[in-house]
Amino acid sequence: MPDLEHNFMYRMVRRSRLARHVIRDIGFALDMQLLAAYKEPEELALLRRVKKESDIYLTAGEAYMVYTLARAQSGLPGAMAEVGVYRGGSGKLICEAKGERPLHLFDTFQGLPGTHPHDRGFFQPGLFAGSLESVQAYLQDYPQVFFHPGIFPETAAAVEGTRFSFVHLDVDIYASMKAALTFFAPRLVPGGLILVHDYQYPGVRRAFEEVFSANGHTVVPLNTSQCIVRGPCAS
Ligand SMILES: C[S@@+](CC[C@H](N)C(=O)[O-])C[C@H]1O[C@@H](n2cnc3c(N)ncnc32)[C@H](O)[C@@H]1O
């Protein structure tokens, strides 16, 4: 488990809103320079545009993973989903990649719900408050995008019988992550994936330990704050 309490960058980010913004913006710009050495100009232009339009809460490399995995998974049957939409930045990347596949977007649109002691004070309720109407307007040109405002999993009933090829979870905190992993992991199509943000946080790690201790899912940590969850392989 990463020692975030003693990490210089995390201490700065926790102490000051300004530091948080500066570190995020500089980080994004540096990441873009790295990506420019490997990736297509059209993909870089998309990332730059989404950052500008939505203040996406991912690094450029993380945003690239959302886009490229959604694109890879769009050839499989099944819907896509995201829990943790905020201003719609990562949702827009999925929309750009998904083709005609349905995309279900879950968020309170009023920021994080209550936290748990497992979150060790890293997040406060209400952080990342957004607006359902503005995200709906932002994504209005894409087909088959469905909004589920409210606290997940209370909003999950509408997709109880749906199977998913790609799920993006960006919810930051223990209770939300546990609920989302519990719901989506058994609903992946063969070959389906869950991409998870914030895998370094204690609440998220705890949710993983509790949900995946006893079944066949494989967790692959990436060299960002993300990890990928792959469903059980057919025997
Ligand atoms: C860091 S933001 C997501 C950032 C976003 N993916 C982007 O592209 O910028 C985390 C979001 O998770 C949402 N969230 C956390 N737990 C939730 C839950 N149980 N139900 C619905 N939304 C939740 C918050 O409202 C917040 O908008």
The ligand as a MOL file (V3000), in Angstrom:
LIG
                    3D

  0  0  0     0  0            999 V3000
M  V30 BEGIN CTAB
M  V30 COUNTS 27 29 0 0 0
M  V30 BEGIN ATOM
M  V30 1 C -12.9930 12.5220 -9.1940 0
M  V30 2 S -14.6420 12.7170 -9.6430 0 CHG=1
M  V30 3 C -14.7380 11.9300 -11.2390 0
M  V30 4 C -13.8810 12.6000 -12.2970 0
M  V30 5 C -14.2750 12.2690 -13.7140 0
M  V30 6 N -14.1730 10.8500 -14.0190 0
M  V30 7 C -13.5190 13.1020 -14.7450 0
M  V30 8 O -13.4210 12.6710 -15.8640 0
M  V30 9 O -13.0590 14.1920 -14.4360 0 CHG=-1
M  V30 10 C -15.4700 11.5430 -8.5920 0
M  V30 11 C -16.9600 11.5080 -8.8300 0
M  V30 12 O -17.4980 10.3590 -8.2010 0
M  V30 13 C -18.8330 10.6460 -7.8250 0
M  V30 14 N -19.2620 9.6150 -6.8490 0
M  V30 15 C -18.5240 9.0660 -5.8470 0
M  V30 16 N -19.2410 8.1190 -5.2030 0
M  V30 17 C -20.4600 8.0530 -5.8190 0
M  V30 18 C -21.6280 7.2460 -5.6280 0
M  V30 19 N -21.7130 6.3060 -4.6540 0
M  V30 20 N -22.6720 7.4400 -6.4350 0
M  V30 21 C -22.6240 8.3770 -7.4310 0
M  V30 22 N -21.5470 9.1730 -7.6600 0
M  V30 23 C -20.4690 9.0020 -6.8710 0
M  V30 24 C -18.7430 12.0650 -7.3030 0
M  V30 25 O -19.9860 12.7110 -7.3090 0
M  V30 26 C -17.7260 12.7070 -8.2690 0
M  V30 27 O -18.3720 13.3750 -9.3350 0
M  V30 END ATOM
M  V30 BEGIN BOND
M  V30 1 1 1 2
M  V30 2 1 2 3
M  V30 3 1 2 10
M  V30 4 1 3 4
M  V30 5 1 4 5
M  V30 6 1 5 6
M  V30 7 1 5 7
M  V30 8 2 7 8
M  V30 9 1 7 9
M  V30 10 1 10 11
M  V30 11 1 11 12
M  V30 12 1 11 26
M  V30 13 1 12 13
M  V30 14 1 13 14
M  V30 15 1 13 24
M  V30 16 1 14 15
M  V30 17 1 14 23
M  V30 18 2 15 16
M  V30 19 1 16 17
M  V30 20 1 17 18
M  V30 21 2 17 23
M  V30 22 1 18 19
M  V30 23 2 18 20
M  V30 24 1 20 21
M  V30 25 2 21 22
M  V30 26 1 22 23
M  V30 27 1 24 25
M  V30 28 1 24 26
M  V30 29 1 26 27
M  V30 END BOND
M  V30 END CTAB
M  END
